[in-house]
Amino acid sequence: YLDEADRLADRIGVIDHGRMIAEGTSNQLKAQVGGDVVEIHVAEADCASAAAALTRVVETEPKIEGGSLTVPAAEGPRTLAAVVRELDAAGVEPTDIALRKPTLDDVFLTLTGHRAEDRARPVVNAGRRRRR
């Protein structure tokens, strides 16, 4: 649903545990999360080497989940190119690499600490049926 909201809504509110915790346009909410990121997928055996290579490109530690590493891309495509060069120099061959803009899923995760689908529950009897 967040992709659809991103495309169609003028303003979006983020609600967690019944409280509105953020509101704004899609771009305003995404700006709160940060800029572009480089997302790299490697064999799990290469994670440590990839992480070491990435710290030579960016000033922050990469976020690591399984064989996926993510780092901020302050200079967008230039950061991506530097990451590719450094991984190549370290002998790490990514299975996938991409420059990615923040999504509303990223916004929700950053603001609430959990993914939107982690708390999603079906709504039962949301509307009343009229009898004729």
C-alpha positions as CSV (number, residue, x, y, z in Angstrom):
1,Y,0.0,0.0,0.0
2,L,2.9,2.4,0.6
3,D,3.9,2.3,-3.1
4,E,0.4,3.3,-4.0
5,A,0.3,6.1,-1.4
6,D,3.7,7.3,-2.8
7,R,2.3,7.6,-6.3
8,L,-1.2,8.9,-5.5
9,A,-1.3,10.9,-2.2
10,D,-0.6,14.6,-1.9
11,R,0.1,14.3,1.8
12,I,0.9,11.2,3.9
13,G,0.6,10.6,7.6
14,V,2.6,8.0,9.4
15,I,0.7,6.4,12.3
16,D,2.2,4.0,14.8
17,H,0.3,2.6,17.8
18,G,-2.6,4.9,17.1
19,R,-0.4,8.1,17.1
20,M,0.4,10.3,14.2
21,I,4.2,10.5,14.3
22,A,4.9,12.3,11.0
23,E,3.1,14.0,8.3
24,G,4.0,15.6,5.0
25,T,4.5,15.1,1.3
26,S,6.2,11.9,0.1
27,N,9.4,13.9,-0.6
28,Q,9.3,15.7,2.8
29,L,9.0,12.4,4.6
30,K,11.8,10.8,2.5
31,A,14.1,13.7,3.2
32,Q,13.8,12.9,7.0
33,V,15.3,9.5,6.3
34,G,18.2,10.7,4.3
35,G,19.4,10.6,0.7
36,D,20.2,7.9,-1.8
37,V,21.9,4.7,-0.7
38,V,24.0,2.1,-2.5
39,E,22.7,-1.4,-1.9
40,I,25.1,-4.3,-2.5
41,H,24.4,-8.0,-2.5
42,V,27.4,-10.4,-2.1
43,A,27.9,-14.0,-1.1
44,E,27.8,-14.2,2.7
45,A,31.4,-15.3,2.7
46,D,32.4,-12.0,1.1
47,C,30.5,-9.8,3.6
48,A,33.5,-8.9,5.8
49,S,35.7,-8.0,2.9
50,A,32.9,-6.0,1.3
51,A,32.2,-4.1,4.6
52,A,35.9,-3.3,4.9
53,A,36.0,-2.0,1.3
54,L,32.9,0.1,1.8
55,T,34.4,1.8,4.9
56,R,37.2,3.1,2.6
57,V,34.5,4.9,0.5
58,V,32.0,6.2,3.0
59,E,32.5,7.4,6.6
60,T,29.8,5.3,8.2
61,E,29.7,1.6,8.8
62,P,27.6,-0.3,6.3
63,K,24.2,-1.7,7.4
64,I,24.5,-5.4,6.9
65,E,21.6,-7.9,6.7
66,G,22.6,-11.3,5.5
67,G,24.5,-10.9,2.2
68,S,23.1,-7.3,1.7
69,L,25.1,-4.2,2.6
70,T,23.8,-0.7,2.4
71,V,25.7,2.6,2.6
72,P,24.7,6.2,2.2
73,A,25.4,7.7,-1.2
74,A,25.9,11.4,-0.5
75,E,27.2,12.0,-4.1
76,G,24.8,9.6,-5.8
77,P,26.3,8.1,-8.9
78,R,29.8,9.1,-7.9
79,T,29.5,7.2,-4.7
80,L,28.2,4.2,-6.6
81,A,31.2,4.3,-9.0
82,A,33.6,4.6,-6.0
83,V,32.0,1.6,-4.3
84,V,32.3,-0.5,-7.5
85,R,36.0,0.5,-7.9
86,E,36.8,-0.3,-4.2
87,L,34.9,-3.7,-4.3
88,D,36.8,-4.6,-7.5
89,A,40.2,-3.6,-5.8
90,A,39.3,-5.8,-2.8
91,G,38.4,-8.8,-5.1
92,V,34.7,-8.8,-4.1
93,E,32.3,-9.6,-6.8
94,P,28.8,-8.4,-6.0
95,T,25.8,-10.4,-7.2
96,D,23.8,-7.2,-7.5
97,I,24.5,-3.5,-6.8
98,A,22.1,-0.5,-7.2
99,L,21.8,3.2,-6.3
100,R,18.4,3.5,-4.5
101,K,16.3,6.4,-3.4
102,P,14.5,6.1,0.0
103,T,11.0,4.6,-0.1
104,L,8.1,5.1,2.2
105,D,8.9,1.7,3.6
106,D,12.3,3.1,4.6
107,V,10.5,6.1,6.1
108,F,8.2,3.9,8.1
109,L,11.0,1.6,9.3
110,T,13.2,4.6,10.3
111,L,10.4,6.4,12.2
112,T,8.8,3.4,13.9
113,G,11.6,0.9,14.2
114,H,9.6,-1.8,12.5
115,R,8.4,-2.6,9.0
116,A,4.8,-1.6,8.0
117,E,3.8,-5.2,7.2
118,D,5.1,-6.4,10.7
119,R,2.1,-4.7,12.3
120,A,-0.4,-5.0,9.5
121,R,-3.6,-6.8,10.5
122,P,-6.7,-7.4,8.5
123,V,-9.6,-5.1,9.4
124,V,-12.7,-7.0,10.2
125,N,-16.2,-5.4,10.0
126,A,-14.7,-2.0,9.1
127,G,-18.0,-0.8,7.6
128,R,-21.6,-1.5,8.5
129,R,-23.8,-3.4,6.2
130,R,-27.3,-2.0,5.6
131,R,-30.2,-4.2,5.6
132,R,-32.9,-3.7,3.1
